[in-house]
Amino acid sequence: MNEMGAMNAEDLEKYKGVYVFAQQVDNELSGIAFELLGKAKDLAADLSTDVTAVLIGSDVKGLVDQLAEYGADKVIVVDDPELKNYRTEPYAHALASVINEYKPEIMLVGATAIGRDLGPIVSARVATGLTADCTVLEIGDFPLNPIPGKEQKHNQLLMTRPAFGGNTIATIACPDNRPQMATVRPGVMQKIAPIAGAKAEVIEYNPGFTPNDKYVEILEIVKELNDTVDIQEAKILVSGGRGVGSKENFQLLEDLAAAIGGTVSCSRAVVDNGWLPKELQVGQTGKTVRPNVYFAIGISGAIQHTAGMEESDIIVAINKDETAPIFDVADYGVVGDLNKIVPKLTEALKNYAK
């Protein structure tokens, strides 16, 4: 590196390939791993390179074929008893060592509880930048528009994310260091249809693990039993906001959801009021969803909420305020009192089903 902390052109050239941290918990791959592989395939195609999954854990080699079926050309397996459960230090050592050894041009990490912890420490350890919570990733020129006297670099990873509380969109690049690192929220990228029988080249790598004072000792793992459905998997979501009025009034939405085989979700205001649990929240600080049909009932449609649902196939909004921003993203809108409209809609759908 030079005095400015940037790599020289020769060093930059050594970094090749699109890498994905393939998160697993209890030897089961997380959905975000497949979503990132889907996006990695697009980026790799634009760069004429390949996709590598980094699989970290203990006795996890049995997961390799699944990663291959979802788009991994290679899988680097770091397998060690110290990696059985996620802990910051051994996992950061594992991923940073892989980056230093194999030199990826791009490194993608899911913005899960694990990824939000792992991504920043690894980026600091390998002396590169990290763009968090990206919603769009693409290959292009940076700066986006040529600036006189400044070199415009090509084939850069352009990382787009909401900024200033979601009120604007920032496109960020990391032109002078490698890898280019980004974390991506679950539900934003789309996994490919699995390629049955696909195989990946397997590379076993172990940098060695010596427990030290940075290794957290896990005394007990308590698993919370949760019967809440995963709203990211739902095909139909009936979502309520502050305008629903009360926890009890959500029964109207439950009835509608039951009539059409849907699932109830909500906005942040509903969670803040204690009406529904956080697991059901859609939006920038909740989950990103893309169901076939999304009912937005009593939701004003602040940008923080629409960021989490605007990719839905069909959006139906019901709100008494005709100027509510939700109508800007809705395919169908009904202006009126949800207490009157929702029961009538439920009844009509029940009769239709008969």
C-alpha positions in Angstrom: 0.0 0.0 0.0 1.1 3.6 -0.5 1.1 6.4 2.1 -2.6 7.1 1.5 -3.5 3.6 2.5 -4.6 2.7 -1.1 -3.3 -0.3 -3.0 -1.2 0.2 -6.1 -2.5 -1.1 -9.4 -0.3 -4.2 -9.3 -1.8 -5.2 -5.9 -5.3 -4.5 -7.1 -4.8 -6.9 -10.1 -4.1 -9.8 -7.7 -7.7 -9.8 -6.5 -10.1 -11.9 -8.6 -13.5 -13.6 -8.2 -16.7 -12.9 -6.3 -16.9 -14.5 -2.9 -19.9 -15.1 -0.6 -19.8 -15.9 3.1 -22.1 -18.9 3.2 -23.7 -18.6 6.7 -24.7 -21.8 8.4 -26.1 -22.3 11.9 -26.3 -25.8 13.4 -25.0 -27.2 10.1 -27.9 -25.8 8.2 -27.3 -23.2 5.5 -29.2 -19.9 6.0 -31.4 -18.6 3.2 -29.2 -15.5 2.8 -26.3 -17.7 1.6 -28.4 -18.7 -1.5 -29.6 -15.2 -2.1 -26.0 -13.9 -2.1 -25.0 -16.6 -4.5 -27.7 -15.5 -6.9 -26.4 -12.0 -6.9 -22.8 -13.2 -7.0 -23.5 -15.1 -10.3 -24.8 -11.8 -11.9 -21.7 -9.9 -10.7 -19.3 -12.7 -11.8 -20.9 -12.8 -15.2 -20.2 -9.1 -15.7 -16.6 -9.5 -14.6 -16.0 -12.8 -16.5 -15.0 -14.5 -13.3 -16.3 -17.2 -11.0 -18.2 -17.5 -7.7 -16.7 -18.9 -4.5 -18.6 -19.7 -1.3 -16.7 -19.5 1.9 -18.1 -22.1 4.3 -17.0 -21.8 7.9 -17.9 -24.2 10.7 -17.3 -27.7 12.2 -18.2 -30.8 10.2 -19.9 -28.7 7.5 -18.5 -30.4 4.4 -21.9 -32.1 3.8 -23.3 -28.6 2.8 -21.0 -28.2 -0.2 -23.3 -29.7 -2.8 -26.2 -27.5 -1.8 -24.0 -24.4 -2.4 -23.0 -25.8 -5.8 -26.6 -26.3 -6.7 -27.3 -22.6 -5.9 -24.4 -21.2 -8.0 -21.1 -21.7 -6.3 -18.3 -22.7 -8.7 -15.9 -23.2 -5.8 -16.3 -23.7 -2.1 -13.6 -22.9 0.4 -14.2 -24.9 3.5 -12.7 -23.8 6.8 -13.6 -26.7 9.2 -12.5 -26.7 12.8 -14.0 -27.7 16.2 -13.4 -24.1 17.3 -15.9 -23.0 14.7 -18.9 -25.2 15.9 -20.8 -22.2 17.2 -20.5 -18.6 15.9 -18.0 -16.5 17.9 -16.6 -13.3 16.6 -12.9 -14.0 17.0 -12.4 -17.4 15.5 -14.9 -16.7 12.6 -13.2 -13.3 11.9 -9.8 -15.1 11.9 -11.2 -17.7 9.5 -12.7 -15.2 7.0 -9.8 -12.7 7.1 -7.3 -15.5 6.6 -9.3 -16.7 3.5 -9.3 -13.2 2.1 -5.6 -12.7 2.6 -4.8 -16.1 1.2 -7.2 -16.3 -1.9 -7.6 -12.5 -2.6 -11.3 -12.1 -3.7 -12.1 -9.0 -5.7 -15.6 -8.8 -4.1 -16.7 -10.3 -0.7 -20.4 -10.4 0.1 -21.8 -11.0 3.6 -25.4 -11.2 4.7 -26.6 -8.4 7.0 -27.9 -11.0 9.6 -27.1 -10.8 13.3 -23.9 -12.8 12.5 -23.0 -10.9 9.4 -23.4 -7.5 11.0 -20.9 -8.6 13.6 -18.5 -10.4 11.3 -18.4 -8.0 8.3 -17.0 -4.9 10.0 -14.3 -6.6 12.0 -13.1 -8.6 8.9 -13.0 -5.5 6.7 -10.9 -3.7 9.3 -8.6 -6.6 9.7 -7.9 -6.8 5.9 -7.8 -3.0 5.6 -10.6 -2.4 3.2 -14.0 -0.6 3.2 -17.4 -2.0 3.9 -20.8 -0.8 2.7 -23.5 -2.0 5.0 -27.2 -2.8 4.2 -27.0 -2.7 0.4 -30.1 -2.9 -1.6 -28.6 -2.8 -5.1 -25.2 -4.2 -6.2 -24.0 -3.8 -9.8 -20.8 -3.5 -11.8 -20.1 -0.1 -13.4 -17.9 3.0 -13.6 -16.8 5.1 -10.7 -17.3 8.1 -10.4 -20.7 7.5 -12.0 -20.2 10.6 -14.1 -16.7 11.5 -15.4 -15.1 14.3 -13.4 -12.5 16.5 -15.2 -9.0 15.6 -14.0 -10.1 12.5 -12.1 -9.6 9.0 -13.4 -12.9 7.1 -14.0 -12.4 3.5 -13.0 -14.3 0.7 -14.7 -15.6 -2.7 -13.5 -16.1 -1.4 -10.0 -18.7 -2.8 -7.5 -21.3 0.0 -7.2 -23.0 -0.5 -3.8 -26.3 1.3 -3.3 -27.9 1.7 0.1 -30.5 4.0 1.8 -28.8 6.9 3.7 -30.0 9.6 6.1 -32.8 7.5 7.5 -33.9 6.3 4.1 -34.5 9.8 2.8 -31.9 9.5 0.0 -30.0 6.8 -1.8 -26.2 6.6 -1.8 -24.1 4.7 -4.3 -20.7 3.9 -2.8 -17.6 2.3 -4.3 -14.3 1.1 -3.0 -12.0 1.9 -6.0 -8.6 1.9 -4.2 -8.7 -1.2 -2.0 -9.7 -4.9 -2.2 -11.8 -6.8 -1.6 -14.8 -4.6 -2.2 -17.0 -5.7 0.7 -20.8 -5.3 1.2 -23.4 -6.6 3.6 -26.8 -7.3 2.1 -30.1 -7.6 3.9 -32.0 -10.9 3.7 -34.8 -10.9 1.2 -33.3 -8.2 -1.1 -31.5 -10.5 -3.6 -33.0 -13.4 -5.3 -31.6 -17.0 -5.3 -31.5 -18.9 -8.5 -33.5 -22.1 -9.2 -31.3 -24.9 -8.0 -29.2 -26.7 -10.6 -29.7 -30.3 -9.7 -26.5 -32.3 -9.5 -24.2 -29.3 -9.8 -20.8 -29.8 -8.3 -18.2 -27.3 -7.0 -14.5 -27.4 -6.7 -13.8 -27.9 -3.0 -10.8 -26.2 -1.4 -10.0 -27.2 2.2 -8.2 -24.5 4.1 -7.5 -24.1 7.8 -5.4 -21.2 9.1 -5.0 -22.8 12.5 -7.0 -21.7 15.6 -5.3 -20.9 19.0 -7.8 -19.9 21.6 -6.8 -16.6 23.3 -8.3 -14.0 25.5 -10.4 -12.8 22.6 -12.2 -16.1 22.3 -15.6 -15.9 24.1 -16.5 -18.9 26.1 -20.0 -20.0 25.5 -21.6 -21.1 28.7 -25.1 -21.9 27.4 -27.1 -21.6 24.3 -30.8 -20.9 24.9 -33.0 -21.4 21.9 -36.2 -19.4 22.0 -39.2 -21.4 20.7 -40.9 -19.2 18.2 -44.1 -20.2 16.5 -44.1 -16.9 14.5 -44.2 -17.6 10.7 -41.5 -16.2 8.5 -43.0 -13.3 6.7 -40.2 -13.4 4.1 -41.6 -16.8 2.8 -45.2 -15.7 2.6 -46.9 -15.3 -0.8 -49.7 -13.1 0.6 -49.1 -10.5 3.4 -51.8 -8.6 5.1 -49.9 -5.8 6.7 -51.2 -3.3 9.3 -49.9 0.1 10.5 -50.7 2.6 13.2 -54.0 3.3 11.5 -55.4 -0.1 12.6 -55.8 1.6 15.9 -55.2 -1.1 18.5 -53.9 -4.6 19.1 -57.4 -5.9 19.3 -58.3 -4.4 15.9 -55.7 -6.6 14.2 -58.3 -9.3 14.4 -59.8 -7.7 11.3 -56.5 -8.3 9.5 -56.2 -11.9 10.9 -59.7 -12.6 9.5 -58.7 -11.3 6.1 -55.5 -13.3 6.1 -57.3 -16.4 7.0 -59.8 -16.0 4.2 -57.1 -15.8 1.5 -54.3 -18.0 3.0 -52.2 -15.0 3.9 -50.0 -14.0 6.8 -50.3 -10.9 9.0 -47.3 -8.5 9.1 -46.9 -4.9 10.2 -45.1 -1.6 10.2 -42.6 -0.3 12.9 -45.2 1.8 14.7 -47.2 -1.4 15.5 -44.1 -3.1 17.0 -43.2 0.1 18.9 -46.7 0.1 20.4 -46.3 -3.5 21.4 -49.2 -4.8 19.3 -47.2 -7.4 17.3 -43.7 -8.9 17.7 -40.6 -7.6 15.9 -40.4 -10.7 13.7 -43.5 -9.5 11.8 -42.1 -6.0 11.0 -41.6 -5.0 7.4 -39.3 -2.1 6.5 -35.8 -0.7 6.7 -35.4 -1.7 10.4 -37.5 -4.9 9.9 -37.6 -7.4 7.1 -37.6 -7.0 3.3 -40.4 -8.9 1.7 -41.5 -9.6 -1.9 -44.8 -11.5 -1.7 -47.2 -12.0 -4.7 -49.8 -9.7 -2.9 -49.2 -7.2 -0.2 -52.1 -5.5 1.6 -51.0 -2.2 3.3 -53.8 -1.4 5.7 -53.6 1.8 7.8 -50.0 2.2 6.7 -49.0 5.8 5.7 -46.1 4.5 3.6 -43.0 6.3 4.9 -39.9 5.5 2.8 -38.5 3.4 5.7 -41.5 1.1 5.3 -41.8 1.1 1.5 -38.1 0.2 1.2 -39.0 -3.2 2.7 -42.0 -4.1 0.5 -41.9 -2.1 -2.8 -40.8 -5.2 -4.8 -44.0 -7.0 -4.0 -45.8 -8.1 -7.2 -49.1 -6.5 -6.4 -49.7 -3.8 -3.6 -53.2 -3.0 -2.4 -53.5 0.0 -0.1 -56.4 0.8 2.2 -56.1 4.2 4.0 -58.5 7.0 5.0 -55.9 9.6 4.0 -56.0 10.0 0.2 -52.7 11.9 0.3 -50.8 9.0 2.1 -47.5 8.2 0.3 -48.5 4.5 0.3 -50.8 5.2 -2.7 -47.7 6.2 -4.7 -46.4 2.7 -4.7 -49.7 0.9 -4.6 -51.2 -0.9 -7.7 -54.7 -0.7 -6.2 -55.8 1.9 -3.6 -59.0 2.2 -1.5 -59.6 5.5 0.3 -61.8 5.0 3.3 -62.3 3.6 6.8 -60.5 0.3 7.2 -63.0 -0.8 9.9 -65.7 -0.8 7.3 -63.7 -1.9 4.2 -61.7 -4.8 5.6 -64.7 -6.8 6.9 -66.5 -6.3 3.6 -63.4 -7.4 1.7 -63.0 -10.5 3.9 -66.7 -11.4 3.4 -66.5 -10.9 -0.4 -63.3 -13.1 -0.6 -65.0 -15.8 1.5 -68.0 -15.8 -0.8 -65.7 -15.9 -3.9 -63.8 -18.9 -2.4 -67.1 -20.8 -2.1 
